[in-house]
């Protein structure tokens, strides 16, 4: 497949360098910065880019240059190694991730159930493989939520402060209740 175009002498030594050319290759697909030459009959599967990435730090935070530490700190990955950050798949963020690619693990977030609608975050789960699931079984009971709100609005209810005050009084004066 490769053809030798010409032989050149190196300027510093007497070695001869073979210069290869890809001019004989045809059918390449032009991408930004490179040309891809698929094999015969090979077809790329359809791929849609994900909207979000799950980023986790896997290497040390310490002993890295300040500009890499700043990127990790901006994403909130400067504490525990098990912390994750959810970032958008934008060219600006991809450029920042590229600078710290040796310190992090990037997992594209897949949404087989679709993205949740507004007020629908109750039954969601993101696993370690980057699959974001929405489960309708975990949705809260609206009657119980309304009952809780009504109870909190009552003036005669026993609240936390009153219970703490009465318990503290009994603790400080244990014999005052004996007649």
PEGI-V170150 format. One record per backbone hydrogen bond with DSSP energy under -0.5 kcal/mol. NH is the residue of the N-H (numbers start at 1). CO is the residue of the C=O. E is the energy in kcal/mol with one decimal. If there is no record, write none. Layout:
nh=NH co=CO e=E
nh=NH co=CO e=E
//
This chain:
nh=3 co=21 e=-0.9
nh=5 co=3 e=-0.5
nh=5 co=19 e=-1.9
nh=6 co=19 e=-0.9
nh=8 co=17 e=-2.3
nh=10 co=15 e=-2.1
nh=17 co=8 e=-3.0
nh=19 co=6 e=-1.9
nh=19 co=17 e=-0.6
nh=20 co=18 e=-0.6
nh=21 co=3 e=-1.4
nh=25 co=22 e=-1.2
nh=29 co=36 e=-3.4
nh=30 co=28 e=-0.6
nh=31 co=29 e=-0.5
nh=31 co=34 e=-2.8
nh=33 co=31 e=-0.8
nh=34 co=31 e=-0.9
nh=36 co=29 e=-2.9
nh=38 co=36 e=-0.7
nh=42 co=39 e=-1.7
nh=53 co=87 e=-2.9
nh=54 co=107 e=-3.3
nh=55 co=53 e=-0.6
nh=55 co=85 e=-3.2
nh=56 co=105 e=-2.2
nh=57 co=83 e=-0.7
nh=58 co=103 e=-2.5
nh=59 co=103 e=-1.7
nh=64 co=61 e=-0.6
nh=68 co=65 e=-0.6
nh=69 co=65 e=-2.1
nh=70 co=66 e=-2.2
nh=71 co=67 e=-1.4
nh=72 co=68 e=-2.2
nh=73 co=69 e=-2.7
nh=74 co=70 e=-2.5
nh=75 co=71 e=-1.4
nh=76 co=72 e=-0.5
nh=76 co=73 e=-1.0
nh=77 co=72 e=-3.0
nh=83 co=80 e=-1.0
nh=85 co=55 e=-2.4
nh=87 co=53 e=-2.2
nh=87 co=85 e=-0.6
nh=89 co=51 e=-2.3
nh=90 co=88 e=-1.5
nh=94 co=90 e=-2.7
nh=95 co=91 e=-1.8
nh=96 co=92 e=-1.6
nh=97 co=93 e=-2.6
nh=98 co=94 e=-2.0
nh=99 co=95 e=-1.1
nh=100 co=96 e=-0.8
nh=100 co=97 e=-0.7
nh=101 co=98 e=-1.0
nh=103 co=100 e=-2.0
nh=104 co=100 e=-0.8
nh=105 co=56 e=-3.2
nh=107 co=54 e=-2.7
nh=107 co=105 e=-0.5
nh=109 co=52 e=-2.2
nh=110 co=108 e=-0.6
nh=110 co=130 e=-3.0
nh=113 co=132 e=-0.7
nh=114 co=111 e=-1.2
nh=120 co=117 e=-1.6
nh=124 co=121 e=-0.9
nh=125 co=133 e=-2.2
nh=127 co=125 e=-0.5
nh=127 co=131 e=-1.9
nh=130 co=127 e=-1.6
nh=132 co=110 e=-3.0
nh=132 co=130 e=-0.6
nh=133 co=125 e=-3.1
nh=133 co=131 e=-0.7
nh=135 co=123 e=-3.7
nh=136 co=134 e=-0.5
nh=138 co=135 e=-0.7
nh=139 co=136 e=-1.2
nh=142 co=140 e=-0.6
nh=145 co=141 e=-1.9
nh=146 co=142 e=-2.3
nh=147 co=143 e=-2.3
nh=148 co=144 e=-2.2
nh=149 co=145 e=-2.1
nh=150 co=146 e=-2.4
nh=151 co=147 e=-2.2
nh=152 co=148 e=-2.2
nh=153 co=149 e=-1.1
nh=154 co=150 e=-0.7
nh=154 co=151 e=-0.8
nh=159 co=157 e=-0.8
nh=163 co=159 e=-1.9
nh=164 co=160 e=-2.5
nh=165 co=161 e=-2.3
nh=166 co=162 e=-2.4
nh=167 co=163 e=-2.5
nh=168 co=164 e=-2.2
nh=169 co=165 e=-2.1
nh=170 co=166 e=-2.2
nh=171 co=167 e=-1.9
nh=172 co=168 e=-2.4
nh=173 co=169 e=-2.4
nh=176 co=173 e=-0.7
nh=178 co=175 e=-0.8
//
